[in-house]
Amino acid sequence: MATVGAKALPGIDTPRTVRAQRGWAAIFRHNELTLLGGGFLLFVIIVNVAAPWLAPHDPVKIDIPQRLQAPSLAHPFGTDEFGRDLLSRVMYGGRPVLLTSLLSVLAAMLAGTAIGVIAGYLGGHVDNLFMRLIDVMLSFPAVLLAILIVASLGTGVANAIIAITFSLIPIFARVARALTLSLVVDQFVLAARAVGASGLRVVARHILPNLLPPLIVQATAMLAIAIAFASALSFLGLGVEPPTPDWGLMVSEGQRLIYDALWVPFFPGLAITLTVLAVNFLGDGLRDRLDPTLRNR
């Protein structure tokens, strides 16, 4: 009787695919916090993307007679000092925060990985040059570096992305360099170089695929930090400009009302806190799945 070869037939999962699917499913099945974090983060993204259709009111419409209304059926989160509906503003306010943080982490991971791989693979003077530049960047606290950059470039989402990206590049560069240094002396890399594979091919086929899992875990951790950074920049007036809804800006505008209308800064601050916690919970699950040192514990 003929047997099916190793090549997968269309529409039929191979044993490797089934094992991978079960492995990823186990992240959420055996870790309630990861399931909670991933579900809440997905909920936040959907709400912010669909805010034009879900928001009950115009987030920038001023209605002075309704100013500082406590939470009610008409305004579940209350209203601010200009009578704007806080629920609608919170639903819109995550857009600049999530956009800034996601793009910043992606750009920082790409740039930092490139720097780290080049430095670790080539070594010598190239490694020393790149690492001394990274040391200079690390000599500044990340949030302070972001503030200095955005203060020099000016306010706005684009400049906030640039600032946060530069503050996160050293972290990815250090991680990528350390992993590359350990990989270049492994047998499979030495074998590839021995048979005449070019440096670019070795990096693309053997080093980068092995860097990806730990870098994804690192990116998840940095996403939580980037969300906090983006909110902090807006809180300081260095992010989006009023009246655009933004969680950090809303907390800044409501801090003077904390004793008279607590709900004004509370709900955007709660959104920031829960989103950061959700990303951290999701990152813990990804670390358990992708980190080989923890996978079998």
N, C-alpha and C positions, 0 to 999 in steps of 0.2 A: 504494500500500500504506500502510495506516495505521501510524503510529508511536506508540510509547508516550510519553506526556507526562512532564513532570518529576516528577509525583507518583508516589511509590513504590507499587508493588503490594504487598499483604500477603505476607510471607514472602520477598520479593525484596530483596536488598541494593542500595541505590543506589550509584553510583560514589563519592559522598562517604563513605558508610558503609564501603565496602571500603577506601578510602584511609585512613580513620581506624583501621580494624582492623589494616591493615598497618603503620601508623605505631606503634601501641601494641605490636604484635608485634615490631617492630624494636628496641624498647627492650631486650628480653630476648634477641633473636636475635644482636645484635651487641655485647652487653655482658655478658660472663660474670659479672662481679662483681654486676651488677644482678640477674641471674637467680639467683645464689647468695644474695644478700641477701634478695630477695623470697621465694625458696623456704624459706630458713631461718626468716624471720619468720612465714611461714604455718605452718611446722612447729611453732614455739613456741606460736603461738596455738591450734592444734589440740590439742597436748599438754596445755596448761593448761585448755582448755575440757573436754576429755575425761579430765582427771586422775582423777575418781571411778571411771572404768571402767578406766583404764590403769595407775594406780599399784599396785604389787605389795603395798604394806603401808599400814596406817593411818598417816598422816603425824604424828599427835600421840600415838600409842601409845608409852608408856614401857616399855622392856624393859632394866632395869639389867644383867642378866647378859650382854647383847649390846653393852654400851657400848664405844664407840671401837674397833669392829671395822674392820679394814682392808678395802678393796674386795675383794669375793669374788663367787662365783656367787650366793650367797644375798642379798648386799647389794652390787650392782655399784658403788655410790658409797660404800660403807662405812656406818657408823653414827656418831651424835654421842655426846656425853657422857651422854645419857639413853637410849641404845640405840635411838633413832628412826632409821628407814631414810632415808638422805639422798636416795636417788633419788626416793622418794615425796615428800619435802619439797621438792626442787627442782622436781618436776612441779607441785606445788601453789603453790610460792613465787612463780611469775610472775604469779599471778592478781591480787593487790593491786597489783603494780607496773604491769602492763599496764592494768588498770582505771583506776588513778590517772592514769597518763600520757596515755592516750587521751582520757579525759574532760577533763583539764586543758587539753590542746592544743585540743580542740574548743571548749571554753568560752572560752579565751583568744582563739582565732581569731575567734569570733563577736563578742565584746566589743571586741577590738582593732580589728577591721574596722569596726564601727559607729562607734567613736570617730574613727578615721582618716578615714573617708569623710565624716562630718559636718564635721570640722575642715577637710578639704581642699576640700569643696564650698562650704561657707558662707564660709570665710575670715574675715578681720577679727578682731573681738574674740573670737568663738567659737573660732577657730583658736588664737589666743594663749592663751586660758584652758585649752583642752584640752592644748595642747603644754606649757604650764608644769607642769600636773599630771603629764604623762608624764615631764617632765624630773626632777621630784621623785622619781618611782618609779625612774627610771634612775640616780639618784644613789646608790642602794643596789645592791651586787652582787646579781644575781638569786637566787643560792642563799642569801645572807644574808637577803634580804627574805623568802624562803620560810620560812627557819628562824624569823625573828622572828614571822611571822604564825602559824605552827602552834604555836609556843611560847606565844603569847597565847591562841589558841583551844583548845588542848589536843590530845592525840594522837588518832589515828583516821584512817581512810581519807578520810572526808568533809572533815575539816579539812585534810588533806594536799592534796586536790584544790583546795580554795579557795586555799591558800597558793601552790601551783605556778601556778595560773591567774593570780593577781595578779602573780606574778613574770614571766610571759610576755606579759601584755597589752601592755606598752609596745613590745615588738618588733613585734607585729602592727600596732599603731596607727601606728608610724612607717612601716612598709612600705606600709600602706593609704593613709596620707596622701600619701606621696610619689607613689604611682601615681595617686591621684585628682587631684593638682595637675597632673600631666602630661596627664590625660585631659580635664579640664574645658576645656582650650584647643584640643582636637582638633576638626576640622571636623564630624565626625558629632555631637558633643555640642552644638556651637554651632548646628548646623542644627536639631537637635531642640528646643533652647530657642527658636530663632527662630520655629518654627511653633506655639509656645504650649504645648509639653509641660511639665507640672508638674515641680518638682524631684524629687518622689518617683518619677515615671515615668522621668525621665532617669537617676536613680541605679539603679533596678531594671532598666531595659531596656538601658542603654548602659554604665554604669560598673561595676556589680558583675560582669557576665559577663566583662569584660576584666580584672578583678582576680582572678578565681578561679584561673587557672593559676599565676601567681606565688605566690599565697597557699598553694596546695597544696604547692608546692615548699618554701616557708617552713615550713609545718606539718610536713612530713617531717623537716626539720632540727630543729625544736623538739621533735619526738617523741623523738628520741635524747637531747636534753637533759633532757626531762621524765622519761625512764626513769632517767637518772643522778640527777636530783633526788629522785625517789621512793625510789630505793635509798639515797641519802644520808640522807634523813630517817629511814628505818627503821634505818639503821646507827647514827644518833645517838639512837635511842629515841623519835623523834617521829612515827613512822608507826604501823603496826599493833602490837598488843600480843601478847606471847607467850601461849600457844604457837602462835599462828597462823603458818603457814609464810610467810616472806617472804625474798626473796633478800638484801636489805640487812641485815635482822635476823639472818639465818643467818651472814653474814660477820662481823657484830659479835659474835655469840655464839662464833664459832669462832676469832677472832683470837688469843685467849690460848692456843689449842691448836696454833698454827702450827708449833711445833717438835716437838710430840708426836704430833699427828694432822693432818697437813697437808691431808688430804682434806676435813676438815670445813669450812674456809672456802674451799677451792680450787674446788669444784664450783659453789656458788652464785655465787662471783665470776666464774667462767668463763661462767656463764649470762648474767650482766649484760653482760660484755664482748662476747660474741658477738652478743647481741641488739642492743646499741648499734651495733656494726659493721654488722650486717645492715640496720638502718634507714638508716644512712649510705650504704651501697652502693645501696640502693633509691632513696634521695633523689637520688643522683647521676644515676641513669637517668631519673628523673622530671624533673630539671632539664634534662637534655639534650633531652628531648621537649617540655617545656612552655615553656622559656625561649626566646623568639623570637631573642634575641641569640646563642644558641649552637646553634640548631636546624640552621643551614646551614653550620656550620663543618666 
